[in-house]
Amino acid sequence: MIDFLVIGGGIAGLSAGARLSAHGSVTVLEAEDGLGYHASGRSAALFEENYGPLSVVALNQAGSQFLQDGGYLQKRGLMLVASTDQQDMFKADLNSLDMQEISVGHARRLIPILHPKRLGYAGISHDAFDIETDRLLQDFARVIRKNGGDVHTKSPVTAVTKANNWQVEARDVFEARHVINAAGAWADGVAQLAGIAPIGLEPRRRSMARIPAPGGHDVSDWPMMIGAGETWYAKPDAGKLLVSPADADLVAPHDAYADDMVLAQGLARYEEMVSEPVTRVETNWAGLRSFSPDGTLVLGPDPQDRSFIWCAGQGGYGFQSAPGASEFVADLVVGNRPAFEQAIIDMLTPDRLRK
């Protein structure tokens, strides 16, 4: 008998499994050949404590020390850039991201390819960090195994039923006291297999292109750039630049790929703000970010059956919220009160979607 059966081997499932492995036996089932294959393997991998709605910021804050102490964060910085006709949008973003406004000249010293005539406004946050996502995934998996748990890949779930306990069919049949639904874009489908009402998750595609370092510059110390209104962003990565149109197109759950037209539009928005044209796209890909109806995470027991636990709706905040979110889930499952204000707890638990 397994105490906690986790469906999904991305950052949500592995972090929740690692936290719960201190309280009982854990088995993780991942459908794909490797861990973190879908959204977790296609992340921009940035930690910015103030990025996201109020409940996400609370989770970010709760988990920041874990990420710092584990050495998972590397200094990056985040720069907000806006054209001369985007002042109102810039001011709103500057406030929501708690950034410091800087001069155009200062911005161009940090990122010399910013267009001298089109750049009208800039803001900076120095407290933004790259996350070592692969090591974080593997370390959570290692904790599960160290505590006697199992992590199975190539194990798509085909049936979930309950008599006295849960019976989950994958490559084998597993019996468990609790099911943790961390299946990302497929989480509503898992719920329906289990006879639990779906929560209305919306998988939305996010596309990415890798381009050569613009103009041959050394981009390693550049901050990540984000366009006003989050209409595009660009981030240094292994001597190259990742550029995204920040798309959020509603799609069915699938192994996502980039839409060429959407990617071209995003690259064009990026090019409007820089002096170096995009001459070549080396690779491109896409991932699915899944949003709940109110845009924040869904964490904890379902009121229909308290042994069915949601760990879903991470949106674009999965990695940065994972340490805080997984601790939140574990506390609820073992009967501890999470270390958050009640208003934040109410924003995150599934009960809010069942009224």
NORHU-V101913 format. One record per helix or strand of 2 or more residues. SS is the DSSP state (helix for helix, strand for strand). FROM is the first residue (numbers start at 1). LEN is the number of residues. If there is no record, write none. Layout:
((SS,FROM,LEN) (SS,FROM,LEN))
This chain:
((strand,2,6) (helix,11,10) (strand,26,4) (helix,39,4) (strand,46,3) (helix,54,16) (strand,73,3) (strand,78,6) (helix,87,10) (strand,100,3) (helix,104,7) (strand,119,7) (strand,128,4) (helix,133,14) (strand,150,3) (strand,159,4) (strand,166,4) (strand,173,9) (helix,184,10) (strand,202,10) (helix,214,3) (strand,224,4) (helix,228,3) (strand,233,5) (strand,240,5) (strand,249,2) (helix,260,13) (strand,281,11) (strand,298,5) (strand,305,8) (helix,318,17) (helix,342,7) (helix,350,4))
